[in-house]
């Protein structure tokens, strides 16, 4: 029995050292192998046995810090989703258990570049038609539409040069700790820019309504809606800026080695999205209320109908985005799960410019 214990200790230690494991992981590996569930040389058992996976999870959770776990550059893909302290254990399993290295970054870049150039094209068409063909005077609706497009540009660079290069679309256990921190920092900046961008889109449409609907009561309602929308975008942008104390705790808290406090992220997202969706229905409702008596050509009414369809589509996208962002708030694999919410956010922002 003593010989077997020594053999297990030597085997597990050699295996751990070959993958540069920290002492806590080596200790866990030795302890779990002594239980006899799997042999150190039986990779199929260690990769697929639920009892062995559970024992590893319990030990690593109690013995290893998050950074220590991350330093295990290739250990065990014991199961698909473990707690954050086990993320590096999965990284090593990509070698031992033959699990694929997942990377959705390239396809995300294709999508975001495509949407950006579509929004650029529609913006150029909008201003080209209004000022070159229709000779319409530059107004606040044009100013807000232009501001909305300009706010997409930093988002494009943040995603292409920042988030994707630092692990967006990859599993967190395949990244260096500094990459995860940088990716979350880029997410933070994108979250701050989101509310003003959406507010500019809505205000552009409301200012356009001011051109169409001349009734005094409607004009007052529209101005009140514009002021409320502007305040909504400003307030939530500031809430995202100062949601954590200190501010940098937002992108550093994941490793468990920093001190700070944050507001309830889900509550912020839910309230922001609820007002966002309510404003969409409110804006569409005003238009439906007034369109019945609007004297306009069929071409103009067709254009307004297209705007309605795009508006309903954006509202649906906002609802889907809300679920994706809420899922991200509770994730143990942020760099992978941020992909879903970022796709819907990018779609909402770029299609909104077309609206």
BELVEN-V536057 format. One record per residue. N is the residue number from 0. RES is the residue in one letter. BURIAL is + if it has 9 or more other C-alpha atoms within 8 Angstrom, else -. D_LAST is the distance of its C-alpha to the last C-alpha in Angstrom with 1 decimal. Layout:
n=N res=RES burial=BURIAL d_last=D_LAST
n=N res=RES burial=BURIAL d_last=D_LAST
This chain:
n=0 res=X burial=- d_last=73.7
n=1 res=X burial=- d_last=73.8
n=2 res=X burial=- d_last=73.6
n=3 res=X burial=- d_last=70.4
n=4 res=X burial=+ d_last=68.9
n=5 res=X burial=- d_last=69.6
n=6 res=X burial=- d_last=68.3
n=7 res=X burial=+ d_last=65.0
n=8 res=X burial=+ d_last=64.8
n=9 res=X burial=- d_last=65.5
n=10 res=X burial=+ d_last=63.0
n=11 res=X burial=+ d_last=60.1
n=12 res=X burial=+ d_last=60.9
n=13 res=X burial=- d_last=61.0
n=14 res=X burial=- d_last=57.8
n=15 res=X burial=+ d_last=56.1
n=16 res=X burial=+ d_last=57.5
n=17 res=X burial=- d_last=56.4
n=18 res=X burial=+ d_last=52.8
n=19 res=X burial=+ d_last=53.3
n=20 res=X burial=+ d_last=52.9
n=21 res=X burial=+ d_last=53.6
n=22 res=X burial=- d_last=56.7
n=23 res=X burial=+ d_last=55.0
n=24 res=X burial=+ d_last=53.6
n=25 res=X burial=+ d_last=57.0
n=26 res=X burial=- d_last=58.6
n=27 res=X burial=+ d_last=56.2
n=28 res=X burial=+ d_last=56.7
n=29 res=X burial=+ d_last=60.5
n=30 res=X burial=- d_last=60.4
n=31 res=X burial=+ d_last=58.3
n=32 res=X burial=+ d_last=60.3
n=33 res=X burial=- d_last=63.5
n=34 res=X burial=- d_last=62.4
n=35 res=X burial=- d_last=63.0
n=36 res=X burial=- d_last=59.8
n=37 res=X burial=+ d_last=59.1
n=38 res=X burial=+ d_last=61.1
n=39 res=X burial=+ d_last=59.8
n=40 res=X burial=- d_last=60.1
n=41 res=X burial=- d_last=58.4
n=42 res=X burial=+ d_last=54.8
n=43 res=X burial=- d_last=53.8
n=44 res=X burial=+ d_last=55.1
n=45 res=X burial=+ d_last=53.4
n=46 res=X burial=+ d_last=50.0
n=47 res=X burial=+ d_last=50.1
n=48 res=X burial=+ d_last=52.6
n=49 res=X burial=- d_last=50.8
n=50 res=X burial=- d_last=53.8
n=51 res=X burial=+ d_last=54.0
n=52 res=X burial=+ d_last=50.2
n=53 res=X burial=- d_last=50.6
n=54 res=X burial=+ d_last=53.6
n=55 res=X burial=+ d_last=51.9
n=56 res=X burial=+ d_last=48.9
n=57 res=X burial=- d_last=51.1
n=58 res=X burial=+ d_last=53.2
n=59 res=X burial=+ d_last=50.5
n=60 res=X burial=+ d_last=48.6
n=61 res=X burial=- d_last=51.7
n=62 res=X burial=+ d_last=53.1
n=63 res=X burial=+ d_last=50.3
n=64 res=X burial=+ d_last=47.8
n=65 res=X burial=+ d_last=44.3
n=66 res=X burial=+ d_last=45.1
n=67 res=X burial=+ d_last=48.3
n=68 res=X burial=+ d_last=46.5
n=69 res=X burial=+ d_last=44.0
n=70 res=X burial=+ d_last=47.0
n=71 res=X burial=+ d_last=48.2
n=72 res=X burial=+ d_last=46.7
n=73 res=X burial=+ d_last=47.2
n=74 res=X burial=+ d_last=48.7
n=75 res=X burial=+ d_last=47.8
n=76 res=X burial=+ d_last=45.0
n=77 res=X burial=+ d_last=46.7
n=78 res=X burial=+ d_last=43.8
n=79 res=X burial=- d_last=40.0
n=80 res=X burial=- d_last=39.1
n=81 res=X burial=+ d_last=41.6
n=82 res=X burial=+ d_last=41.5
n=83 res=X burial=- d_last=40.5
n=84 res=X burial=+ d_last=44.1
n=85 res=X burial=+ d_last=44.5
n=86 res=X burial=+ d_last=41.6
n=87 res=X burial=+ d_last=43.9
n=88 res=X burial=+ d_last=46.3
n=89 res=X burial=+ d_last=43.6
n=90 res=X burial=+ d_last=43.3
n=91 res=X burial=+ d_last=47.0
n=92 res=X burial=+ d_last=46.7
n=93 res=X burial=+ d_last=44.4
n=94 res=X burial=+ d_last=47.6
n=95 res=X burial=+ d_last=50.2
n=96 res=X burial=+ d_last=48.3
n=97 res=X burial=- d_last=46.4
n=98 res=X burial=- d_last=43.0
n=99 res=X burial=- d_last=40.1
n=100 res=X burial=- d_last=38.2
n=101 res=X burial=- d_last=34.6
n=102 res=X burial=- d_last=31.9
n=103 res=X burial=+ d_last=28.2
n=104 res=X burial=+ d_last=27.4
n=105 res=X burial=- d_last=27.4
n=106 res=X burial=- d_last=25.0
n=107 res=X burial=+ d_last=22.6
n=108 res=X burial=+ d_last=22.8
n=109 res=X burial=- d_last=22.0
n=110 res=X burial=- d_last=18.8
n=111 res=X burial=+ d_last=17.6
n=112 res=X burial=+ d_last=18.6
n=113 res=X burial=- d_last=16.8
n=114 res=X burial=+ d_last=13.4
n=115 res=X burial=+ d_last=14.1
n=116 res=X burial=- d_last=15.1
n=117 res=X burial=+ d_last=12.2
n=118 res=X burial=+ d_last=9.8
n=119 res=X burial=+ d_last=12.7
n=120 res=X burial=- d_last=12.9
n=121 res=X burial=+ d_last=9.4
n=122 res=X burial=+ d_last=10.1
n=123 res=X burial=- d_last=13.5
n=124 res=X burial=- d_last=12.6
n=125 res=X burial=- d_last=10.5
n=126 res=X burial=+ d_last=13.6
n=127 res=X burial=+ d_last=16.0
n=128 res=X burial=+ d_last=15.2
n=129 res=X burial=+ d_last=15.0
n=130 res=X burial=+ d_last=18.1
n=131 res=X burial=- d_last=20.0
n=132 res=X burial=- d_last=19.7
n=133 res=X burial=- d_last=18.6
n=134 res=X burial=- d_last=20.4
n=135 res=X burial=- d_last=18.1
n=136 res=X burial=- d_last=19.4
n=137 res=X burial=- d_last=17.7
n=138 res=X burial=- d_last=16.5
n=139 res=X burial=- d_last=15.5
n=140 res=X burial=+ d_last=11.8
n=141 res=X burial=+ d_last=12.2
n=142 res=X burial=+ d_last=14.4
n=143 res=X burial=+ d_last=12.1
n=144 res=X burial=+ d_last=9.3
n=145 res=X burial=+ d_last=12.4
n=146 res=X burial=+ d_last=13.8
n=147 res=X burial=+ d_last=11.0
n=148 res=X burial=+ d_last=11.5
n=149 res=X burial=- d_last=15.2
n=150 res=X burial=+ d_last=15.4
n=151 res=X burial=+ d_last=14.4
n=152 res=X burial=- d_last=17.5
n=153 res=X burial=- d_last=20.2
n=154 res=X burial=+ d_last=18.7
n=155 res=X burial=+ d_last=19.1
n=156 res=X burial=+ d_last=22.6
n=157 res=X burial=+ d_last=23.5
n=158 res=X burial=+ d_last=22.7
n=159 res=X burial=+ d_last=24.3
n=160 res=X burial=- d_last=27.2
n=161 res=X burial=+ d_last=27.8
n=162 res=X burial=+ d_last=26.8
n=163 res=X burial=+ d_last=27.4
n=164 res=X burial=- d_last=30.6
n=165 res=X burial=+ d_last=31.8
n=166 res=X burial=+ d_last=31.5
n=167 res=X burial=+ d_last=28.0
n=168 res=X burial=+ d_last=28.4
n=169 res=X burial=+ d_last=32.2
n=170 res=X burial=+ d_last=34.7
n=171 res=X burial=+ d_last=35.8
n=172 res=X burial=+ d_last=39.4
n=173 res=X burial=+ d_last=39.0
n=174 res=X burial=+ d_last=38.0
n=175 res=X burial=- d_last=40.0
n=176 res=X burial=- d_last=39.7
n=177 res=X burial=- d_last=38.3
n=178 res=X burial=+ d_last=35.5
n=179 res=X burial=+ d_last=34.5
n=180 res=X burial=+ d_last=34.6
n=181 res=X burial=+ d_last=32.5
n=182 res=X burial=+ d_last=29.8
n=183 res=X burial=+ d_last=29.7
n=184 res=X burial=+ d_last=29.5
n=185 res=X burial=+ d_last=26.4
n=186 res=X burial=+ d_last=24.9
n=187 res=X burial=+ d_last=25.9
n=188 res=X burial=- d_last=24.1
n=189 res=X burial=+ d_last=20.9
n=190 res=X burial=+ d_last=21.1
n=191 res=X burial=+ d_last=21.8
n=192 res=X burial=+ d_last=18.7
n=193 res=X burial=+ d_last=16.3
n=194 res=X burial=+ d_last=16.4
n=195 res=X burial=+ d_last=15.9
n=196 res=X burial=+ d_last=12.9
n=197 res=X burial=+ d_last=11.2
n=198 res=X burial=+ d_last=12.8
n=199 res=X burial=+ d_last=11.5
n=200 res=X burial=+ d_last=7.7
n=201 res=X burial=+ d_last=9.1
n=202 res=X burial=+ d_last=11.5
n=203 res=X burial=+ d_last=9.3
n=204 res=X burial=+ d_last=8.0
n=205 res=X burial=+ d_last=11.7
n=206 res=X burial=+ d_last=13.1
n=207 res=X burial=+ d_last=11.4
n=208 res=X burial=+ d_last=13.1
n=209 res=X burial=+ d_last=16.2
n=210 res=X burial=- d_last=16.3
n=211 res=X burial=- d_last=16.1
n=212 res=X burial=+ d_last=18.4
n=213 res=X burial=- d_last=21.7
n=214 res=X burial=- d_last=23.7
n=215 res=X burial=- d_last=25.4
n=216 res=X burial=- d_last=24.9
n=217 res=X burial=+ d_last=21.2
n=218 res=X burial=+ d_last=20.9
n=219 res=X burial=- d_last=22.9
n=220 res=X burial=- d_last=20.8
n=221 res=X burial=+ d_last=17.7
n=222 res=X burial=- d_last=19.6
n=223 res=X burial=- d_last=21.0
n=224 res=X burial=+ d_last=17.6
n=225 res=X burial=+ d_last=16.5
n=226 res=X burial=- d_last=19.9
n=227 res=X burial=- d_last=19.7
n=228 res=X burial=+ d_last=16.3
n=229 res=X burial=+ d_last=17.8
n=230 res=X burial=- d_last=21.0
n=231 res=X burial=+ d_last=19.4
n=232 res=X burial=+ d_last=17.8
n=233 res=X burial=+ d_last=21.1
n=234 res=X burial=- d_last=23.5
n=235 res=X burial=+ d_last=22.1
n=236 res=X burial=+ d_last=21.9
n=237 res=X burial=+ d_last=25.6
n=238 res=X burial=- d_last=26.5
n=239 res=X burial=+ d_last=25.5
n=240 res=X burial=+ d_last=27.4
n=241 res=X burial=- d_last=30.5
n=242 res=X burial=+ d_last=30.4
n=243 res=X burial=+ d_last=33.6
n=244 res=X burial=+ d_last=36.9
n=245 res=X burial=- d_last=37.5
n=246 res=X burial=+ d_last=34.0
n=247 res=X burial=- d_last=35.0
n=248 res=X burial=+ d_last=36.1
n=249 res=X burial=+ d_last=32.6
n=250 res=X burial=+ d_last=33.0
n=251 res=X burial=+ d_last=36.7
n=252 res=X burial=+ d_last=37.5
n=253 res=X burial=- d_last=37.1
n=254 res=X burial=- d_last=40.6
n=255 res=X burial=- d_last=42.5
n=256 res=X burial=- d_last=44.4
n=257 res=X burial=- d_last=42.6
n=258 res=X burial=- d_last=43.0
n=259 res=X burial=+ d_last=40.2
n=260 res=X burial=- d_last=38.2
n=261 res=X burial=+ d_last=34.5
n=262 res=X burial=- d_last=32.6
n=263 res=X burial=- d_last=31.6
n=264 res=X burial=- d_last=28.6
n=265 res=X burial=- d_last=27.7
n=266 res=X burial=- d_last=28.0
n=267 res=X burial=+ d_last=25.6
n=268 res=X burial=+ d_last=23.0
n=269 res=X burial=+ d_last=23.5
n=270 res=X burial=- d_last=23.3
n=271 res=X burial=+ d_last=20.2
n=272 res=X burial=+ d_last=18.3
n=273 res=X burial=- d_last=19.8
n=274 res=X burial=- d_last=18.6
n=275 res=X burial=+ d_last=15.1
n=276 res=X burial=+ d_last=15.0
n=277 res=X burial=- d_last=16.9
n=278 res=X burial=+ d_last=14.4
n=279 res=X burial=+ d_last=11.6
n=280 res=X burial=- d_last=14.2
n=281 res=X burial=- d_last=15.4
n=282 res=X burial=+ d_last=12.3
n=283 res=X burial=+ d_last=11.9
n=284 res=X burial=- d_last=15.7
n=285 res=X burial=- d_last=15.9
n=286 res=X burial=+ d_last=13.9
n=287 res=X burial=- d_last=16.1
n=288 res=X burial=- d_last=19.1
n=289 res=X burial=+ d_last=18.6
n=290 res=X burial=- d_last=17.4
n=291 res=X burial=- d_last=20.9
n=292 res=X burial=- d_last=22.6
n=293 res=X burial=- d_last=20.1
n=294 res=X burial=- d_last=21.8
n=295 res=X burial=- d_last=19.5
n=296 res=X burial=- d_last=20.0
n=297 res=X burial=- d_last=19.1
n=298 res=X burial=- d_last=16.8
n=299 res=X burial=- d_last=14.8
n=300 res=X burial=+ d_last=14.9
n=301 res=X burial=- d_last=13.8
n=302 res=X burial=- d_last=10.6
n=303 res=X burial=- d_last=10.1
n=304 res=X burial=- d_last=11.1
n=305 res=X burial=- d_last=8.7
n=306 res=X burial=+ d_last=5.8
n=307 res=X burial=+ d_last=8.5
n=308 res=X burial=- d_last=9.1
n=309 res=X burial=+ d_last=5.9
n=310 res=X burial=+ d_last=6.5
n=311 res=X burial=- d_last=10.1
n=312 res=X burial=- d_last=9.8
n=313 res=X burial=+ d_last=8.6
n=314 res=X burial=+ d_last=11.4
n=315 res=X burial=- d_last=13.8
n=316 res=X burial=+ d_last=13.2
n=317 res=X burial=+ d_last=13.9
n=318 res=X burial=+ d_last=17.1
n=319 res=X burial=+ d_last=18.2
n=320 res=X burial=+ d_last=17.8
n=321 res=X burial=+ d_last=19.9
n=322 res=X burial=- d_last=22.7
n=323 res=X burial=+ d_last=22.6
n=324 res=X burial=+ d_last=22.9
n=325 res=X burial=+ d_last=25.6
n=326 res=X burial=+ d_last=27.5
n=327 res=X burial=+ d_last=27.3
n=328 res=X burial=- d_last=28.8
n=329 res=X burial=- d_last=32.0
n=330 res=X burial=- d_last=32.2
n=331 res=X burial=- d_last=35.4
n=332 res=X burial=+ d_last=33.8
n=333 res=X burial=+ d_last=30.8
n=334 res=X burial=+ d_last=30.3
n=335 res=X burial=+ d_last=30.0
n=336 res=X burial=+ d_last=28.1
n=337 res=X burial=+ d_last=25.5
n=338 res=X burial=+ d_last=24.2
n=339 res=X burial=+ d_last=22.6
n=340 res=X burial=+ d_last=20.8
n=341 res=X burial=- d_last=19.7
n=342 res=X burial=+ d_last=18.2
n=343 res=X burial=+ d_last=16.0
n=344 res=X burial=+ d_last=15.2
n=345 res=X burial=+ d_last=14.3
n=346 res=X burial=+ d_last=12.1
n=347 res=X burial=+ d_last=10.2
n=348 res=X burial=+ d_last=10.0
n=349 res=X burial=+ d_last=9.1
n=350 res=X burial=+ d_last=6.5
n=351 res=X burial=+ d_last=4.9
n=352 res=X burial=+ d_last=5.4
n=353 res=X burial=- d_last=3.8
n=354 res=X burial=- d_last=0.0
